[in-house]
Amino acid sequence: MRIGELARRSGVSERSLRYYEQQGLLSAERTPGGHRAYGEWAVDRVVRIQTLYAAGLNSRTIARLLPCMRDADGGPNERADGKLVEELLAERARIDRVMADLARSREVLDEAIDTAATGLRSHPGPTTGRPPHPASATD
């Protein structure tokens, strides 16, 4: 498939696909006319790259990680080394910390929502949170 079809099927821009290729994350064959040509495997690869970026990994780490992940057919690819495993464990720990921080933030927000909702029930009034405009206070 050509780059436009890969972009459409993976939901990633052509520009991003070219960047992935530049970073060694994605490879393409070339047609006799010089166009990029990708196999079906490329859709799964691009989705996997997007997932790893979303997890906070950088392109250098992703480039080292991709060959170690199971292929689309489920077969293992065993190019991992101890340093990569350590980096991935550190990334997972970082993600765990971010998730814990977000959970704490959500708890604080839930408490503020509960307090605000209780205050509204006991003191009904304008819902804007601002005092009424002086022109409307003539009655």
Secondary structure, 3 states (H helix, E strand, C coil): CCHHHHHHHHCCCHHHHHHHHHCCCCCCEECCCCCEECCCHHHHHHHHHHHHHHCCCCHHHHHHHHHHCCCCCCCCCCCCCHHHHHHHHHHHHHHHHHHHHHHHHHHHHHHHHHHHHHHHHHCCCCCCCCCCCHHHCCC
